[in-house]
């Protein structure tokens, strides 16, 4: 029983390690999120201005099994996302609260 647990945890750790998204994945994901249901002109603006802004203003803390991305938006405010299993988790309520301030 204990051996199965150790093997399962080991396999999970390997899967997490190989699916830990990098900085380019994060920038691409942000661009896709912002372009959802937008017209072509907005999509071009996102590609030309927003994605490069996120690339320049985002720091990545690589924990090898997952990554934490912190993007400074303005006035010292930042958005935090977690990258794990080639996916990103962003607290959208927190993001909306920051934007509305």
Secondary structure as a PSIPRED ss2 file (coil, helix, strand):
# PSIPRED VFORMAT (PSIPRED V4.0)

   1 X C   1.000  0.000  0.000
   2 X H   0.000  1.000  0.000
   3 X H   0.000  1.000  0.000
   4 X H   0.000  1.000  0.000
   5 X H   0.000  1.000  0.000
   6 X H   0.000  1.000  0.000
   7 X H   0.000  1.000  0.000
   8 X H   0.000  1.000  0.000
   9 X H   0.000  1.000  0.000
  10 X H   0.000  1.000  0.000
  11 X H   0.000  1.000  0.000
  12 X H   0.000  1.000  0.000
  13 X H   0.000  1.000  0.000
  14 X H   0.000  1.000  0.000
  15 X H   0.000  1.000  0.000
  16 X H   0.000  1.000  0.000
  17 X H   0.000  1.000  0.000
  18 X H   0.000  1.000  0.000
  19 X C   1.000  0.000  0.000
  20 X C   1.000  0.000  0.000
  21 X C   1.000  0.000  0.000
  22 X C   1.000  0.000  0.000
  23 X H   0.000  1.000  0.000
  24 X H   0.000  1.000  0.000
  25 X H   0.000  1.000  0.000
  26 X H   0.000  1.000  0.000
  27 X H   0.000  1.000  0.000
  28 X H   0.000  1.000  0.000
  29 X H   0.000  1.000  0.000
  30 X H   0.000  1.000  0.000
  31 X H   0.000  1.000  0.000
  32 X H   0.000  1.000  0.000
  33 X H   0.000  1.000  0.000
  34 X H   0.000  1.000  0.000
  35 X H   0.000  1.000  0.000
  36 X C   1.000  0.000  0.000
  37 X C   1.000  0.000  0.000
  38 X C   1.000  0.000  0.000
  39 X C   1.000  0.000  0.000
  40 X H   0.000  1.000  0.000
  41 X H   0.000  1.000  0.000
  42 X H   0.000  1.000  0.000
  43 X H   0.000  1.000  0.000
  44 X H   0.000  1.000  0.000
  45 X H   0.000  1.000  0.000
  46 X H   0.000  1.000  0.000
  47 X H   0.000  1.000  0.000
  48 X H   0.000  1.000  0.000
  49 X H   0.000  1.000  0.000
  50 X H   0.000  1.000  0.000
  51 X H   0.000  1.000  0.000
  52 X H   0.000  1.000  0.000
  53 X H   0.000  1.000  0.000
  54 X H   0.000  1.000  0.000
  55 X H   0.000  1.000  0.000
  56 X H   0.000  1.000  0.000
  57 X C   1.000  0.000  0.000
  58 X E   0.000  0.000  1.000
  59 X E   0.000  0.000  1.000
  60 X E   0.000  0.000  1.000
  61 X E   0.000  0.000  1.000
  62 X E   0.000  0.000  1.000
  63 X C   1.000  0.000  0.000
  64 X C   1.000  0.000  0.000
  65 X C   1.000  0.000  0.000
  66 X C   1.000  0.000  0.000
  67 X E   0.000  0.000  1.000
  68 X E   0.000  0.000  1.000
  69 X E   0.000  0.000  1.000
  70 X E   0.000  0.000  1.000
  71 X E   0.000  0.000  1.000
  72 X E   0.000  0.000  1.000
  73 X C   1.000  0.000  0.000
  74 X C   1.000  0.000  0.000
  75 X C   1.000  0.000  0.000
  76 X C   1.000  0.000  0.000
  77 X C   1.000  0.000  0.000
  78 X E   0.000  0.000  1.000
  79 X E   0.000  0.000  1.000
  80 X E   0.000  0.000  1.000
  81 X E   0.000  0.000  1.000
  82 X E   0.000  0.000  1.000
  83 X E   0.000  0.000  1.000
  84 X E   0.000  0.000  1.000
  85 X C   1.000  0.000  0.000
  86 X C   1.000  0.000  0.000
  87 X E   0.000  0.000  1.000
  88 X E   0.000  0.000  1.000
  89 X E   0.000  0.000  1.000
  90 X E   0.000  0.000  1.000
  91 X C   1.000  0.000  0.000
  92 X H   0.000  1.000  0.000
  93 X H   0.000  1.000  0.000
  94 X H   0.000  1.000  0.000
  95 X H   0.000  1.000  0.000
  96 X H   0.000  1.000  0.000
  97 X H   0.000  1.000  0.000
  98 X H   0.000  1.000  0.000
  99 X H   0.000  1.000  0.000
 100 X H   0.000  1.000  0.000
 101 X C   1.000  0.000  0.000
